[in-house]
């Protein structure tokens, strides 16, 4: 049991050394991530639409 107790105590000690982001940093970074996800989703959706139209065109030739 000593090894597990030491591991838990060391993990808790390391968590006290972590520099947690402030509320403003968390909000700013979350906003950046959400914008990136929205833009990339739009781009991939547009690319998917173009590829679907291309396949539809190719199938209409057959």
N, C-alpha and C positions, 0 to 999 in steps of 0.2 A: 504494500500500500504506500510505502514511502516514495516510490518513484512516481506514482500517480499524483500524490499530494505535492511533490516538488514541481512536477510539470504544471499543475494548476496554479500554484503560487507564482511560478516564473511567468506563465501566460498573463496573469493579472498584473504582475509588475511591468511587463512589456506594454500592456494596454495603458498604463499610467504614463508611459513615455511617448505615446502617440500624440501627434499634434493634430487635433480634430479641427475641421474647418469651421469657420464662423457661420452664422445663419445667412449673412449676406453672400458669402462665398458659395454656400450650398445652393442658394436660390439662383445665383448667376450661372453656376455650372449646370444646374438642372435645366435652366432655360436654354443654354447652349445645346445641351443634349437633345432636348425636345425639338428645337429648331432644326438641328441636323437630321433627326429621324424624320421629321415632316418633309424636308427638302429631298432627302434620299428616297423616301417612299414615293414622292411625286415623280422623281426621275425614273425610278424603276417601274412605276405604273405606266408612265409614258412610253418607256422602252418596250414594255410588255405589249402595250397597245400597237406600237409600230410593228413588232414582230408578228403579232396575231394578224394584222392587216396584210403583211407580206405573205404569210402562210395561206391566208384566205385567197389572196390574188393568185398564188401559185396553184392552189387546188382548183381554182376556176378555169385554169388553162387546160386542165386534163379532161 
